[in-house]
């Protein structure tokens, strides 16, 4: 069974209306600065609590922060590869995949759909906070900022590679890989913020 993206032809202009209700449709869109600002403030607040109001050693805070960041990049890879690019063997899966990711492959230049809407982002951040707080106690104030800023870096990179020309430095590889993923090979280059996991799991674009 072909994945939905294999039958989609990307359009570099325009957008797609997903819902006839204008309010619901508006909620599916956001300016990239909104979630990035939300998550930077959220993470900064948690880190302040970690350093100022817990007894965790600063080096431990930094280490747990890095673990959270790296864990997000791994989850980013797996969600992109196995959820957003899942095999759509039912009509229900096709609709879910298209709403979550297929519409982005069809309209990759639609800047208002390059990030999760703020309401959904706020709900997820709240759920993550209470879930991780229950599992790891005060370490959540070090771990969750790393995890959330991992997502923020993904948002920033994803927006940049679609909105701007590639830079003439080592970061150009991010533009090249994501361009290959969209326009040449949907089964390669699942990492957006980093090629690390594509390298480990051998899904880097072929030379």
N, C-alpha and C positions, 0 to 999 in steps of 0.2 A: 504494500500500500504506500503510495507516494505521500510524503509530508506535504502540508499545505503550501509551504514556501516554494516547493519545487514547481508549482504551477502558477505562482505569482510572478508577474512582470513588474519590476520596480518602476515607479513613476517619480521623477525628480521634482515635480511641481504638484501643487494641490494638496487636498486633504480628503478625509473620508468621514462622512456623518455616520456614527454608529447608532445613535438613538434619536428617535423623532421628537422626544420630549426635550425642549431646549435647555431646561435646567439640568437634567441628567447628562445631556451632551456636554454642557459646560463643565460639569464636574469631572469629565474624562480628560480635561486639558489643564495645563498649567505652564506658567513661565518658569524656566529652569532655576531662576534666582530664588523662587519661593521655597522649594524643598531644600535647596542647598543652605539657605539662610537658617531655616528651621533646624536642620540637623547639626550645623556648626554651633548654634546657640545651645542646643540640647546637649551635645557632646561636651562643650566647654563647661556647662553647668555641672555635669557629672564628674568631669575631671577635677574641677574645683573642690567638689565634695570629697573626692578620693584623696587629694593632697591635704586638704584643710580639716576634714572632719572624720577621717578614719585613722586607724593605727597601722595601716599597711605601709611598709617601707617604700620610699620613692622608687628604688630600682625594681621592686616587685611590681609596682604600678606600671612602670614603663614596659616591663616584660609581658604583663598580662594584656596591656594595651596592644602590643605588637601581635600577640596571639589572636586577639579579637579581630584585628585588621586582616591578618592572613587567613583566618577562618572565613571571613566574608568573601575574600577573593576566590576561595575554594567553592563556597556555596554559589557564588555568582556563576562560576564555570558550570557546575552541575545543573543548576536551574536552567541556564541558557541552553545547555546541550540536551537535557533529558525531559524538561518540562516545556520550554518554549518551542523546541524542535521535536516534540514527541510525534510518534506515528499516529496519524489521525484515522483510525479504523472505524470510527463511528461519526455520525453527523454532529453529535453533542461535542465530541472532542474537537472537531473542526471549528465549531463556533467559539469554543473556549480559547483555542489556540489563536484563532484569528483576532479575537478581541484583545488578548494579552500581548500578542507579538506579530501575528501575521499582518495586521494593518500597518505596523512599523516597517515591515519588509516591503510592503506595497507602496508606502509613502515615506521613504526614509528621510526626506527633507522637511517633514512636518515637525517644526520645532516645538509645537505645543504638546506633542505626544512623545517626548523623549524622556519623560520622568513620570513616576507614579503620582497621581493627583494628591494634593496636600492632605485632604481628609483621610484618605487611605494610608498615607504615610504616617500621620499622627496616630491613627489607630494601631498600626503595626508597631510603632515605636513604644507605645504604651504597653501593648501585649508583651513585647520583648523585655521591657523593663521589669514587669512583675514576674515574668517567667524566669528570667535569669536571676532576679533578686531572690526568688525562692530556692534556686539551685545553688547559688554561689555566695549568697550573703553580700557583705560589703565589697567583695571583689567585682561586683557588677559595675561599680563606679569606675573601674579601670578597664574592664573587658568591653562593656557596651559602647563606650566612646570609640574604641578601636574598631569595633564591628560597624558602628554607624558611620564613622568617617571613612571606612572602607567603601560603604555604599555611596557616600558623598563623592568620593574620588571617582567611583564608577559613573555617577551622574555627570560630573564635570567632564570626564574624558569622553563619554558617549556624546554629550552635547557638542563638545569641541570638534570631534572627528566628523560630525555631520554638518556643522555650521561654518567651519573655517578651513582654509587650505592647510595642508600639512607643513609643519616647521622644517627647517633645514638643519635638524640635529637628531640626536639619538631617539627622540620621541616620535619621529616619523613612522617608525615601525607600527605604532598603534593605529595610525591612519591607514597604512598599507594593509595590515591584517584585517581590519574591520571592513575596508572596501572590498577585499577579496571575499569575505564572508557574505556581504550583501549582493555582490554583482557577479561573482564567479563560482564560488563553492560554498553552499550553505552548510556543508558538513565539516567545515574547518574553521579555525580561529574563533572559538567560543568565548575566550577571555577578552573582555573589553578593556578593563583597567590595567591588565597585565598579561603578557604572553606566558607567564610562569607555568600555569597548569596545562596549557596547550603543549608546552615543551615536555612536561612530565608525562602526560597522557597521549603524546604523539599525535596531536591534532593541529600542529602548526601547518600553515599553508605549504603546499608542495612547491619546491623551487621551480 
